Amino acid sequence: MKEKARCQIRLDPIVHDRLKALASASDLSLNQLVEGILAWAGANAYSGVPEPREDQSHIETSPESQVVWFGHDGAVRDSKSKLIDIDGPCQICFMLDFRATRAMVDGWEVDDVE
């Protein structure tokens, strides 16, 4: 059995209910669902603002605090994250932007999770 690290987070009750319902409908535990989501997010997250190239060959990232985007930048890197090649496809799945006083998700201001 894999060693596990303990992580406690606070969720909006609506978000919690949605995740619980999805886990139940998928015959998963809430922990399995959340761990799977976070594993994907951690492997596909970039800190900063995405800047797709005009030719759509890859996505560069401009450093910017309080912004994270998720997807595939189209780059191939070695085990030390050094760029080896540009080998698409690239895709921005979604972006979280907390630079303003309110959160931005996919270009929309978020004031409620409903």
C-alpha positions as CSV (number, residue, x, y, z in Angstrom):
1,M,0.0,0.0,0.0
2,K,1.2,3.5,-0.9
3,E,2.2,5.8,1.9
4,K,-0.3,8.6,2.2
5,A,0.2,12.2,3.4
6,R,-2.6,13.8,5.4
7,C,-4.2,16.9,3.9
8,Q,-7.1,18.8,5.3
9,I,-8.9,21.4,3.2
10,R,-12.0,23.5,3.7
11,L,-14.6,23.5,1.0
12,D,-17.7,25.4,0.3
13,P,-20.6,23.1,1.2
14,I,-22.0,23.2,-2.3
15,V,-18.6,22.1,-3.8
16,H,-18.4,19.4,-1.2
17,D,-21.9,18.1,-2.0
18,R,-21.2,18.1,-5.7
19,L,-18.0,16.1,-5.3
20,K,-19.7,13.7,-2.9
21,A,-22.5,13.1,-5.4
22,L,-20.0,12.6,-8.2
23,A,-18.0,10.1,-6.2
24,S,-21.1,8.2,-5.2
25,A,-22.5,8.1,-8.8
26,S,-19.0,6.8,-9.9
27,D,-18.8,4.2,-7.2
28,L,-15.7,5.9,-5.8
29,S,-14.9,7.1,-2.3
30,L,-14.7,10.9,-2.0
31,N,-11.0,10.5,-1.2
32,Q,-10.4,8.5,-4.4
33,L,-12.1,11.1,-6.5
34,V,-10.3,14.1,-4.9
35,E,-6.9,12.3,-5.1
36,G,-7.4,11.5,-8.8
37,I,-8.4,15.1,-9.6
38,L,-5.5,16.5,-7.7
39,A,-3.0,14.0,-9.2
40,W,-4.1,15.2,-12.7
41,A,-4.1,18.8,-11.7
42,G,-0.6,18.6,-10.2
43,A,0.8,16.9,-13.3
44,N,-0.8,19.4,-15.7
45,A,-0.5,22.7,-13.8
46,Y,1.6,25.7,-14.8
47,S,2.2,28.7,-12.5
48,G,1.7,31.9,-14.5
49,V,-0.3,33.2,-17.4
50,P,-0.6,31.0,-20.6
51,E,0.6,32.6,-23.8
52,P,-0.3,30.4,-26.9
53,R,2.0,30.9,-29.9
54,E,0.4,32.2,-33.0
55,D,1.2,29.0,-34.9
56,Q,-0.5,27.0,-32.1
57,S,2.8,24.9,-31.7
58,H,3.0,25.4,-28.0
59,I,2.1,27.5,-25.0
60,E,4.6,29.7,-23.2
61,T,4.0,30.8,-19.6
62,S,4.6,34.3,-18.3
63,P,5.5,34.3,-14.6
64,E,2.7,35.9,-12.7
65,S,1.8,35.3,-9.0
66,Q,-1.7,34.2,-8.1
67,V,-2.4,32.7,-11.6
68,V,-2.3,28.9,-12.4
69,W,-3.4,27.3,-15.7
70,F,-4.1,23.7,-16.4
71,G,-3.6,21.8,-19.6
72,H,-0.7,20.8,-21.9
73,D,1.9,23.3,-23.1
74,G,3.1,21.1,-26.1
75,A,6.7,20.9,-24.8
76,V,8.7,17.8,-24.2
77,R,11.0,18.1,-21.1
78,D,13.6,15.9,-19.5
79,S,13.5,14.7,-15.9
80,K,14.8,18.0,-14.7
81,S,12.2,20.0,-16.7
82,K,14.7,21.2,-19.3
83,L,13.0,21.8,-22.7
84,I,14.0,19.1,-25.2
85,D,11.5,19.7,-28.0
86,I,8.2,21.2,-29.0
87,D,5.9,18.3,-29.8
88,G,2.2,19.5,-29.4
89,P,-0.6,19.1,-29.0
90,C,-1.1,22.1,-26.7
91,Q,-4.3,22.9,-24.9
92,I,-5.5,25.2,-22.1
93,C,-8.2,23.3,-20.1
94,F,-8.8,26.0,-17.6
95,M,-7.2,28.8,-15.6
96,L,-7.5,30.2,-12.1
97,D,-6.7,33.9,-11.7
98,F,-6.8,35.3,-8.2
99,R,-5.0,38.6,-9.0
100,A,-8.1,40.7,-8.6
101,T,-10.1,41.0,-5.4
102,R,-12.4,38.3,-6.7
103,A,-11.4,35.0,-8.4
104,M,-11.5,34.6,-12.2
105,V,-12.1,31.2,-13.8
106,D,-11.9,30.9,-17.6
107,G,-12.3,34.7,-17.9
108,W,-15.4,34.9,-15.8
109,E,-15.5,36.5,-12.4
110,V,-16.5,34.0,-9.7
111,D,-18.6,35.3,-6.9
112,D,-20.6,32.1,-6.1
113,V,-19.8,28.4,-6.7
114,E,-23.3,27.6,-8.0
